Amino acid sequence: MKTIDLRSDTVTLPTPSMREAIYRAELGDDVFGEDPTTNRLERMAAERMGKEAAMLVVSGTMGNLVCLLTQCQRGEEAILGDKSHTFLYEAGGMSALGGIHPHTVRNQPDGTMQLTDIEAAIRGDNVHFPRTRLLCLENTHNRCGGSALTPEYTDAAAALAKDRGIWVHLDGARIFNAAAALGVDVKELTRNVDSLIFCLSKGLSAPVGSVVCGSRDFITEARRVRKVLGGGMRQCGIIAAAGITALEQMVDRIAEDHANARRLAEGIARIPGLAINREGTQTNIIYFEPVDEQLTAKTLVKELGEKGIKLLQIGPSRIRAVTHYGITAEDIDLTLAALGKKMQKS
Ligand SMILES: *Cc1c(COP(=O)(O)O)cnc(C)c1O
């Protein structure tokens, strides 16, 4: 039986050319700064993002944590969305390891936070308050339907932060999806942030790794924090090699994933008994839900799973599907047929 795995774009496996690049990678000890392949990936990533320097990390979670720990001291505060990945899904690392106080602001359905809400969250100088140090944005926004923040919004939020003397971090796990959806160069989405991460291991299909980008001084400090977290790697050119191939070969095909997500969303909208918020289908993530009480999200996910179609249940009623490398238009049609059949029976 064929498996169509729509749970996440993290399930993508390295491409044949990545395996080839891994095999041939020139290696050294990266903790001494001597891994030529890692150095090359970091130069490429910094250049792509329009920043001075970059650093390979194990995961997006580690990347966000390194950035937060580099920018905030214990007892200081970071403003972030109440549906942000860092707040919801990173095991509370900012508080657990950094003593950083999270100040959540409500995420709008499009993944933004209203500027007036951000402004209200920034603390004044008062002995009662923690110091606000950092504003965190997320692009694309995972829990908000994979929505893309525009350059205009990002610039406006960054200008507000700058005006109030706080830094801006961008969780750009899927920043290339945002750039593809908006038809802009990725630099337009990063130009005014102080630090950012992006993932190599999601839609770009590399097996492991994320990259932190920022100023030279920021990355120098971040290297120390990465070491504290046990993230100093030795011959990590093994994973950087796949990351280079990802940047060279996998960025331009992302639009295909978006077309497939749209196809899936449009098909689901036509199936009686399923509800989908169409506003959210901008990139490769969609959320939908069964509306009739007879059939729960759990049952639907389980029964499609038995047919080899894997979806992810999020919360009691919602289902997530993510398109990625290896998912074809035909897979989408098979998924829609299976969903249609299931809904007819229920
Ligand atoms: C996946 C994801 C991360 C974390 O990446 P991992 O490599 O899974 O740790 C961070 N932010 C967002 C928005 C994500 O979707």
PDBQT file of the ligand as one rigid body, heavy atoms in Angstrom, charges set to zero:
ROOT
HETATM    1  C1  LIG A 401       9.001  23.296  13.077  1.00  0.00    +0.000 C 
HETATM    2  C2  LIG A 401       9.018  24.651  13.610  1.00  0.00    +0.000 A 
HETATM    3  C3  LIG A 401      10.007  25.061  14.518  1.00  0.00    +0.000 A 
HETATM    4  C4  LIG A 401      10.986  24.088  15.186  1.00  0.00    +0.000 C 
HETATM    5  O1  LIG A 401      11.735  23.350  14.362  1.00  0.00    +0.000 OA
HETATM    6  P1  LIG A 401      12.300  21.905  14.857  1.00  0.00    +0.000 P 
HETATM    7  O2  LIG A 401      13.405  21.703  13.891  1.00  0.00    +0.000 OA
HETATM    8  O3  LIG A 401      11.154  20.957  14.684  1.00  0.00    +0.000 OA
HETATM    9  O4  LIG A 401      12.752  22.037  16.245  1.00  0.00    +0.000 OA
HETATM   10  C5  LIG A 401      10.028  26.365  14.919  1.00  0.00    +0.000 A 
HETATM   11  N1  LIG A 401       9.120  27.233  14.468  1.00  0.00    +0.000 NA
HETATM   12  C6  LIG A 401       8.154  26.892  13.597  1.00  0.00    +0.000 A 
HETATM   13  C7  LIG A 401       7.207  27.932  13.121  1.00  0.00    +0.000 C 
HETATM   14  C8  LIG A 401       8.046  25.588  13.149  1.00  0.00    +0.000 A 
HETATM   15  O5  LIG A 401       7.069  25.247  12.315  1.00  0.00    +0.000 OA
ENDROOT
TORSDOF 0
